C-alpha cells in the first residue's frame, strides 16, 4: 500500500522525504505496543488505508495513512472512529497525533469526532492535537479480545 502512495502522502505521514517506505513501515509494524488496523478492497486483495496507535505509558499516539486515490472518501474517518473505539478500553490519559500545519484535511477529519481537542503548534510547522480523559484501569479478561499494551 505504501508504495502506491504519492511522495506528498508519504511526506505527510512520516514528516520527512521517503524514498523507500519499507524501513519506516517495518519499524512501526514491529513496535511492541502498536495496534494496527487496515482497510482493504472488497476482494481482500489490497489494503488502501491503515491506522495505528502506539501506547506509551499513559498516552497513545495515533496515526493514519490513506492511499491517494481513496482520500476524501471517508476512509480516514472510518479508521479514526475505529481507533477511538478500540482505545476506549485502553487505560491512557491522553490520545494524540502530530500533523503538519499545512495539512488542512486533518483538522476537518478531527471535527467529525466531536471531542474536546487541544491543538499545540510546535516548531517546524508541526501541530500536536490531543484529547484528554481520566486514566482508568482495564480488567484483564473482561473482554473477548486482548488489549495490547
ROSE-4610 file (N, C-alpha, C; in Angstrom, 1 decimal, always signed):
// ROSE-4610
residu = [X/X/X/X/X/X/X/X/X/X/X/X/X/X/X/X/X/X/X/X/X/X/X/X/X/X/X/X/X/X/X/X/X/X/X/X/X/X/X/X/X/X/X/X/X/X/X/X/X/X/X/X/X/X/X/X/X/X/X/X/X/X/X/X/X/X/X/X/X/X/X/X/X/X/X/X/X/X/X/X/X/X/X/X/X/X/X/X/X/X/X/X/X/X/X/X/X/X/X/X/X/X/X/X/X/X/X/X/X/X/X/X/X/X/X/X/X/X/X/X/X/X/X/X/X/X/X/X/X/X/X/X/X/X/X/X/X/X/X/X/X/X/X/X/X/X/X/X/X/X/X/X/X/X/X/X/X/X/X/X/X/X/X/X/X/X/X/X/X/X/X/X/X/X/X/X/X/X/X/X/X/X/X/X/X/X/X/X/X/X/X/X/X/X/X/X/X/X/X/X/X/X/X/X/X/X/X/X/X/X/X/X/X/X/X/X/X/X/X/X/X/X/X/X/X/X/X/X/X/X/X/X/X/X/X/X/X/X/X/X/X/X/X/X/X/X/X/X/X/X/X/X/X/X/X/X/X/X/X/X/X/X/X/X/X/X/X/X/X/X/X/X/X/X/X/X/X/X/X/X/X/X/X/X/X/X/X/X/X/X/X/X/X/X/X/X/X/X/X/X/X/X/X/X/X/X/X/X/X/X/X/X/X/X/X/X/X/X/X/X/X/X/X/X/X/X/X/X/X/X/X/X/X/X/X/X/X/X/X/X/X/X/X/X/X/X/X/X/X/X/X/X/X/X/X/X/X/X/X/X/X/X/X/X/X/X/X/X/X/X/X/X/X/X/X/X/X/X/X/X/X/X/X/X/X/X/X/X/X/X/X/X/X/X/X/X/X/X/X/X/X/X/X/X/X/X/X/X/X/X/X/X/X/X/X/X/X/X/X/X/X/X/X/X/X/X/X/X/X/X/X/X/X/X/X/X/X/X/X/X/X/X/X/X/X/X/X]
num = [1/1/1/2/2/2/3/3/3/4/4/4/5/5/5/6/6/6/7/7/7/8/8/8/9/9/9/10/10/10/11/11/11/12/12/12/13/13/13/14/14/14/15/15/15/16/16/16/17/17/17/18/18/18/19/19/19/20/20/20/21/21/21/22/22/22/23/23/23/24/24/24/25/25/25/26/26/26/27/27/27/28/28/28/29/29/29/30/30/30/31/31/31/32/32/32/33/33/33/34/34/34/35/35/35/36/36/36/37/37/37/38/38/38/39/39/39/40/40/40/41/41/41/42/42/42/43/43/43/44/44/44/45/45/45/46/46/46/47/47/47/48/48/48/49/49/49/50/50/50/51/51/51/52/52/52/53/53/53/54/54/54/55/55/55/56/56/56/57/57/57/58/58/58/59/59/59/60/60/60/61/61/61/62/62/62/63/63/63/64/64/64/65/65/65/66/66/66/67/67/67/68/68/68/69/69/69/70/70/70/71/71/71/72/72/72/73/73/73/74/74/74/75/75/75/76/76/76/77/77/77/78/78/78/79/79/79/80/80/80/81/81/81/82/82/82/83/83/83/84/84/84/85/85/85/86/86/86/87/87/87/88/88/88/89/89/89/90/90/90/91/91/91/92/92/92/93/93/93/94/94/94/95/95/95/96/96/96/97/97/97/98/98/98/99/99/99/100/100/100/101/101/101/102/102/102/103/103/103/104/104/104/105/105/105/106/106/106/107/107/107/108/108/108/109/109/109/110/110/110/111/111/111/112/112/112/113/113/113/114/114/114/115/115/115/116/116/116/117/117/117/118/118/118/119/119/119/120/120/120/121/121/121/122/122/122/123/123/123/124/124/124/125/125/125/126/126/126/127/127/127/128/128/128/129/129/129/130/130/130/131/131/131/132/132/132/133/133/133/134/134/134/135/135/135/136/136/136/137/137/137/138/138/138/139/139/139/140/140/140/141/141/141/142/142/142/143/143/143/144/144/144/145/145/145/146/146/146/147/147/147/148/148/148/149/149/149]
x = [+0.8/+0.0/+0.9/+1.9/+2.8/+3.4/+3.7/+4.4/+3.4/+2.1/+1.1/+0.8/+1.4/+1.1/+2.1/+1.6/+2.5/+3.5/+4.5/+5.6/+5.0/+3.9/+3.3/+2.6/+1.9/+1.2/+2.2/+3.3/+4.3/+4.9/+5.2/+5.7/+4.8/+3.5/+2.5/+2.4/+2.7/+2.6/+3.9/+5.1/+6.3/+7.1/+6.6/+7.2/+8.6/+9.0/+10.3/+10.2/+11.1/+11.1/+11.3/+10.5/+10.6/+10.9/+12.0/+12.4/+11.9/+12.2/+11.8/+11.0/+9.7/+8.9/+9.1/+9.8/+9.9/+10.5/+11.6/+12.2/+11.3/+10.6/+9.7/+8.5/+7.9/+6.8/+7.2/+8.3/+8.8/+9.0/+9.6/+9.8/+8.5/+7.5/+6.2/+5.4/+5.4/+4.7/+5.3/+6.6/+7.2/+7.3/+6.7/+6.7/+5.9/+6.5/+5.8/+4.5/+4.2/+2.9/+2.0/+2.3/+1.4/+0.2/-0.9/-2.1/-2.4/-2.5/-2.6/-3.9/-4.6/-5.8/-5.7/-6.3/-6.2/-7.6/-7.7/-9.0/-8.6/-9.3/-9.0/-10.1/-9.8/-10.8/-11.8/-12.9/-13.9/-13.4/-12.4/-11.9/-10.8/-10.5/-9.5/-8.0/-7.8/-6.5/-5.5/-6.0/-5.1/-5.6/-4.7/-5.1/-4.9/-5.8/-5.7/-5.7/-5.8/-5.8/-5.3/-4.5/-4.0/-4.0/-4.4/-4.4/-3.6/-3.0/-2.2/-2.2/-2.2/-2.0/-0.9/+0.0/+1.1/+0.9/+0.8/+0.6/+2.0/+2.2/+3.5/+3.1/+3.1/+2.7/+1.2/+0.9/-0.5/-0.9/-0.2/-0.6/-0.6/-1.3/-1.3/-1.2/-0.3/-0.2/-0.9/-1.8/-2.5/-1.9/-2.0/-1.5/-2.3/-2.4/-3.1/-2.6/-2.8/-2.5/-3.5/-3.9/-4.8/-4.2/-4.3/-3.7/-4.4/-3.7/-4.1/-5.5/-5.7/-7.0/-8.2/-8.0/-9.1/-9.3/-8.4/-8.6/-9.9/-10.4/-11.6/-12.8/-12.8/-13.9/-14.4/-13.9/-14.3/-13.5/-12.4/-11.6/-10.9/-10.3/-9.6/-10.6/-11.8/-12.8/-13.1/-13.3/-13.6/-12.5/-11.2/-10.1/-10.0/-10.2/-10.1/-11.2/-12.4/-13.5/-13.2/-12.7/-12.4/-11.3/-10.2/-9.2/-9.8/-10.6/-11.3/-12.0/-12.7/-13.5/-12.6/-11.5/-10.6/-9.8/-9.5/-8.8/-9.7/-11.0/-11.9/-11.6/-11.0/-10.7/-9.2/-8.5/-7.1/-6.9/-6.2/-6.1/-5.0/-5.4/-4.5/-5.2/-4.4/-4.9/-5.0/-4.1/-4.1/-3.9/-4.7/-4.5/-4.2/-3.1/-2.6/-2.1/-2.0/-1.4/-0.7/+0.3/+1.1/+0.9/+0.5/+0.4/+1.0/+1.2/+1.8/+0.8/+1.2/+0.2/-0.4/+0.3/-0.2/-1.3/-1.4/-2.3/-3.7/-4.5/-5.9/-6.9/-6.6/-7.5/-7.7/-6.6/-6.7/-7.6/-7.5/-8.5/-9.9/-10.2/-11.5/-12.0/-11.1/-11.3/-11.6/-10.8/-11.0/-12.3/-12.8/-14.1/-15.2/-15.1/-16.2/-16.2/-15.1/-15.1/-15.9/-16.1/-16.9/-16.3/-15.0/-14.3/-13.7/-13.5/-12.8/-11.3/-10.9/-9.5/-8.7/-7.4/-6.4/-5.3/-5.1/-4.1/-2.9/-1.7/-0.5/+0.4/+0.8/+1.6/+3.1/+3.8/+5.1/+6.0/+7.3/+8.3/+8.3/+8.9/+9.0/+7.6/+6.6/+5.3/+4.4/+4.8/+4.0/+3.0/+1.9/+0.8/+0.5/+0.4/+0.0/-1.4/-2.3/-3.7/-3.9/-4.5/-4.7/-6.1/-6.6/-7.7/-7.4/-7.8/-7.5/-8.7/-8.5/-9.5/-8.9/-9.7/-9.2/-8.5/-7.5/-6.8/-7.6/-8.1/-8.9/-8.3/-8.3/-7.8/-8.7/-8.1/-8.9/-8.7/-9.8/-9.8/-9.3/-8.3/-7.7/-8.7/-9.0/-10.0/-11.5/-11.7/-13.0/-13.7/-12.9/-13.4/-12.9/-13.5/-13.1/-11.8/-11.4/-10.1/-9.1/-7.9/-6.8/-6.5/-6.2/-5.8/-4.3/-3.7/-2.2/-1.6/-0.9/-0.2/+1.2]
y = [-1.2/+0.0/+1.3/+1.3/+2.5/+2.8/+1.8/+2.0/+2.7/+2.6/+3.2/+4.6/+5.1/+6.4/+7.4/+8.6/+9.7/+10.1/+10.8/+11.4/+12.3/+13.1/+14.0/+13.3/+12.2/+11.5/+10.8/+10.3/+9.7/+10.8/+12.0/+13.1/+13.5/+13.6/+14.0/+12.9/+11.6/+10.6/+10.5/+10.6/+10.4/+11.7/+12.8/+14.1/+14.3/+13.5/+13.6/+13.0/+13.3/+12.7/+11.2/+10.4/+9.0/+8.4/+7.9/+7.3/+5.8/+5.1/+3.7/+3.6/+3.4/+3.3/+2.1/+1.1/-0.2/-0.1/+0.6/+0.7/+1.4/+2.4/+3.1/+2.2/+1.5/+0.6/-0.5/-1.1/-2.3/-1.9/-0.7/-0.3/+0.0/+0.6/+0.8/-0.5/-1.4/-2.6/-3.5/-3.4/-4.2/-3.6/-2.5/-1.8/-2.7/-3.0/-3.9/-3.4/-2.2/-1.7/-1.1/-1.5/-0.9/-1.8/-1.2/-1.9/-1.3/-2.1/-1.5/-2.1/-1.2/-1.6/-1.2/-2.1/-1.8/-1.8/-1.1/-1.1/-1.7/-2.7/-3.4/-3.3/-3.6/-3.6/-4.7/-4.8/-5.8/-7.2/-7.4/-8.7/-9.2/-8.3/-8.6/-8.7/-8.1/-8.3/-7.2/-6.0/-4.9/-3.9/-3.6/-2.5/-1.2/-0.2/+1.1/+2.2/+1.8/+2.7/+1.9/+2.6/+2.0/+3.0/+2.5/+3.4/+2.6/+3.3/+2.7/+3.5/+2.9/+3.6/+2.9/+3.6/+3.1/+3.7/+2.8/+3.1/+3.3/+4.4/+4.7/+5.3/+4.4/+4.8/+5.2/+6.4/+6.9/+7.7/+7.5/+8.2/+7.3/+7.6/+6.8/+7.8/+7.5/+8.3/+7.5/+8.3/+7.7/+8.3/+7.4/+7.9/+7.1/+7.7/+7.0/+7.5/+6.7/+7.0/+6.3/+7.1/+6.6/+6.8/+5.7/+5.8/+6.9/+7.6/+8.8/+8.7/+7.7/+7.6/+7.3/+7.0/+6.7/+7.9/+8.9/+10.1/+10.8/+11.5/+12.3/+11.5/+10.2/+9.3/+8.7/+9.2/+8.8/+7.6/+7.2/+6.2/+6.6/+7.8/+8.3/+8.4/+8.9/+9.0/+7.6/+6.6/+5.3/+4.7/+4.9/+4.4/+5.1/+6.4/+7.2/+6.8/+6.6/+6.2/+4.8/+3.9/+2.6/+2.6/+3.4/+3.6/+4.2/+5.2/+5.8/+4.7/+3.9/+2.8/+1.8/+1.4/+0.4/+1.1/+2.3/+3.0/+3.2/+3.1/+3.3/+2.2/+1.1/+0.1/+0.1/+1.1/+1.2/+2.3/+2.0/+3.0/+4.1/+5.0/+6.2/+7.5/+8.4/+9.8/+10.7/+10.5/+11.4/+10.6/+11.0/+10.4/+11.6/+11.4/+12.5/+12.0/+13.0/+12.8/+14.0/+13.9/+15.0/+15.1/+16.3/+16.5/+17.8/+18.0/+19.2/+20.3/+21.5/+22.7/+22.9/+22.6/+22.8/+21.7/+20.7/+19.6/+19.9/+20.5/+21.0/+19.9/+18.7/+17.6/+17.1/+17.1/+16.5/+17.3/+18.6/+19.3/+19.0/+19.0/+18.7/+17.3/+16.3/+15.0/+14.9/+15.6/+15.6/+16.2/+17.2/+17.8/+16.8/+15.7/+14.7/+13.9/+13.9/+13.1/+13.7/+15.0/+15.7/+15.5/+15.7/+15.6/+16.9/+17.1/+18.4/+18.3/+18.9/+18.8/+20.0/+19.8/+20.8/+20.8/+21.9/+22.0/+22.8/+22.2/+22.9/+23.0/+24.2/+24.5/+24.4/+23.4/+23.1/+23.8/+23.7/+24.2/+23.4/+23.9/+23.2/+22.9/+23.7/+23.6/+22.4/+21.7/+20.6/+21.1/+20.3/+20.6/+19.3/+19.4/+18.2/+18.5/+17.5/+17.6/+16.5/+16.8/+15.8/+16.0/+14.9/+14.9/+14.1/+14.6/+14.0/+13.4/+12.4/+11.8/+11.2/+10.7/+10.1/+8.8/+8.5/+7.2/+6.2/+5.1/+4.2/+2.8/+1.9/+0.5/-0.3/-1.3/-2.2/-3.6/-4.3/-5.6/-6.6/-7.3/-8.3/-9.4/-9.9/-10.9/-10.5/-9.2/-8.6/-8.6/-8.7/-8.7/-9.9/-10.2/-11.4/-11.2/-9.9/-9.7/-9.1/-9.4/-8.9/-7.4/-6.6/-5.3/-5.3/-4.9/-4.9/-3.7/-3.8/-2.6/-2.7]
z = [+0.0/+0.0/+0.0/+0.8/+0.9/-0.4/-1.2/-2.5/-3.5/-3.3/-4.1/-3.7/-2.6/-2.1/-2.8/-3.0/-3.6/-2.6/-3.1/-2.3/-1.2/-1.6/-0.7/+0.4/+0.1/+1.1/+2.1/+1.6/+2.5/+3.3/+2.7/+3.5/+4.7/+4.4/+5.4/+6.5/+6.2/+7.2/+8.0/+7.3/+8.0/+8.4/+7.9/+8.2/+7.7/+6.7/+6.0/+4.6/+3.8/+2.4/+2.6/+1.9/+2.0/+0.6/+0.4/-0.9/-0.9/+0.2/+0.4/+1.7/+1.6/+2.9/+3.7/+3.2/+3.9/+5.3/+5.4/+6.8/+7.8/+7.3/+8.2/+8.6/+7.6/+7.9/+8.8/+8.5/+9.3/+10.7/+11.0/+12.3/+13.1/+12.4/+13.0/+13.3/+12.3/+12.4/+13.5/+13.7/+14.7/+16.1/+16.3/+17.6/+18.5/+19.7/+20.6/+21.2/+21.2/+21.8/+20.7/+19.5/+18.4/+18.1/+17.8/+17.3/+16.0/+14.9/+13.6/+12.9/+12.2/+11.5/+10.0/+9.2/+7.8/+7.2/+6.1/+5.3/+3.9/+3.5/+2.3/+1.3/+0.0/-1.0/-0.8/-1.5/-1.3/-1.5/-2.4/-2.7/-1.7/-0.8/+0.2/-0.3/-1.5/-2.2/-1.8/-1.4/-1.2/-0.1/+0.8/+1.7/+1.1/+1.4/+0.9/+2.0/+3.2/+4.4/+5.6/+6.4/+7.6/+8.7/+9.9/+11.1/+12.2/+13.1/+14.1/+15.4/+16.5/+17.8/+18.5/+19.2/+19.9/+21.4/+22.3/+23.7/+24.3/+25.0/+25.7/+27.1/+28.1/+29.4/+29.5/+29.9/+30.0/+28.8/+27.7/+26.4/+25.3/+24.2/+23.0/+21.8/+20.9/+19.7/+18.6/+17.8/+16.7/+15.4/+14.4/+13.1/+12.0/+10.8/+9.8/+8.4/+7.4/+6.1/+5.2/+4.1/+3.1/+1.8/+1.0/-0.4/-1.1/-2.0/-2.6/-3.3/-4.1/-4.8/-3.9/-2.6/-1.7/-0.7/-0.8/+0.1/-0.2/+0.8/+0.7/+0.4/+0.9/+0.7/+2.0/+3.1/+4.4/+5.0/+4.3/+4.9/+6.1/+6.1/+7.3/+8.5/+8.3/+9.3/+9.9/+9.0/+9.4/+10.3/+9.9/+10.7/+12.0/+12.0/+13.3/+14.2/+13.7/+14.6/+15.2/+14.4/+14.8/+15.9/+15.7/+16.7/+18.0/+17.9/+19.0/+19.8/+19.1/+19.8/+20.5/+19.8/+20.4/+21.6/+21.5/+22.6/+23.8/+23.7/+24.8/+25.9/+25.6/+26.6/+27.1/+26.6/+27.0/+28.0/+29.1/+30.2/+29.9/+29.1/+28.8/+29.2/+29.6/+29.9/+28.7/+27.8/+26.6/+25.3/+24.3/+23.0/+22.1/+21.3/+20.5/+19.1/+18.2/+16.9/+16.5/+15.7/+15.2/+13.7/+13.2/+11.8/+11.4/+10.1/+9.6/+9.5/+9.9/+9.9/+8.5/+7.5/+6.1/+5.7/+6.5/+6.2/+6.6/+5.8/+6.1/+6.3/+5.8/+5.8/+7.3/+8.0/+9.4/+10.3/+10.4/+11.3/+10.9/+9.6/+9.1/+9.5/+9.4/+9.8/+11.3/+12.1/+13.6/+14.0/+13.3/+13.7/+13.7/+12.9/+12.9/+14.2/+15.0/+16.2/+17.3/+17.2/+18.3/+19.7/+19.8/+21.0/+21.4/+22.7/+23.1/+22.8/+21.7/+21.2/+21.7/+21.9/+22.2/+21.1/+20.4/+19.3/+19.9/+19.7/+20.2/+18.9/+18.6/+17.5/+17.9/+17.2/+17.5/+16.5/+16.7/+15.8/+14.5/+13.5/+12.2/+11.5/+11.9/+11.2/+11.7/+12.7/+13.2/+14.2/+14.3/+15.2/+15.9/+17.3/+18.0/+18.5/+18.2/+18.6/+19.6/+20.7/+21.8/+22.4/+22.9/+23.8/+25.0/+26.2/+27.4/+28.1/+28.9/+29.6/+30.9/+31.8/+33.0/+32.7/+33.4/+33.3/+34.1/+33.5/+34.3/+34.0/+35.0/+34.8/+33.9/+33.3/+32.4/+33.1/+33.3/+33.9/+32.8/+33.2/+32.3/+32.2/+31.0/+30.8/+30.7/+30.9/+30.9/+29.5/+28.5/+27.1/+26.4/+25.3/+24.5/+23.7/+23.6/+22.9/+23.8/+23.5/+24.4/+24.0/+25.0/+24.7/+24.7/+23.7/+23.5/+24.1/+25.2/+25.9/+25.8]
